[in-house]
Amino acid sequence: MIDSDKKVIALCGGVGGAKLALGLSRVLSPGQLTIVVNTGDDFDHFGLPICPDLDTVMYTLGGVSNKTQGWGREGESWHAFETLKELGAETWFQLGDKDLAVHLQRRALLDRGFSLSAATSSLCSHFGIAHTVIPMSDNRVSTIIETAEGDLPFQHYFVREQCRPTITGYRFDGIESAAPSPGFTRALEDKDLAAIIICPSNPFVSVSPVIELPGVRDSIRASGVPVIAVSPIVGGKAIKGPAAKMFAELNLPVSNQGVADFYGDLLHTLVVDQGDRDEPLNTGCQVHYCNTVMKTLDEKVALARECLHQSLLFTPGGSAKGNSH
Ligand code: FO1
């Protein structure tokens, strides 16, 4: 097992990322684990700051997430949303009453001068979350999906258009002038950092915004710690969301090979579902096969352990010891 004084950073997006973050939170103490969450999906709606991936991680670690839907809360009521409908308001983005309260309070905190990190910390404390959940940046970074029909803010593409338009490209507006959040920078520079886990989130729109932040790639390399990514593609399909469709439309192989090629030399190990063991895969990194489909809490914890074990196979210099094929 990983020493109790060793630290781990988990980079994650929405639903898939939140599952592994939950598994890691069951294995690592609050002082050991920093969960860095994508904020490229964020947008203002009805004047409220919506942070879907931060909220999905917060609801998941807080034990209140809607398990079937993946996002939003369990036991929601929709009185405000139904009334919005009666008022002829935009209702393509569903907002439950409890979820709305989170957006209202985040708005209030930000208006009082809280950074997004501080607002997130305050909200997470009220969900009884002891582990550190932080936004990748306190600056606005907006994922824009470029399509044949024009540019779409992420939620318009993902929810309003239900990922129908063909993607021709994507970009992260504001990323050039954004900085990693203070907690993210601190975690990357921590001398006890022992592993970076890239959760099975969409590599393009959930993981890239985090690693493309100015200085992050260099800090990851300079840390010399093992970077372990869990492939979000299983059997040529994404477990959830548009990742597979995006790979195909961006003319990348919809496979673990496509994921390995995308992450390139950033990775020390790619964790691939055991069902894909016979798939041809040529990577410059180690490949570890295990169950990566997380339906139960035990499976989330087991995958967390697998990833942490992979990180222990590496000497500080980053060279692999032993063959984990
Ligand atoms: N996803 C949907 O497909 N439809 C929705 O109406 C919707 C509402 C919503 C509200 C709050 C929230 O935090 C997430 C919500 N999501 C919805 C999911 C969200 O679009 C995705 O979870 C992320 O942006 C992608 O990971």
Boltz pocket constraint, residues with backbone or C-beta under 6 A from the ligand:
constraints:
  - pocket:
      binder: B
      contacts: [[A, 13], [A, 14], [A, 15], [A, 41], [A, 51], [A, 52], [A, 53], [A, 55], [A, 56], [A, 71], [A, 72], [A, 92], [A, 93], [A, 94], [A, 95], [A, 99], [A, 155], [A, 158], [A, 159]]
      max_distance: 6.0
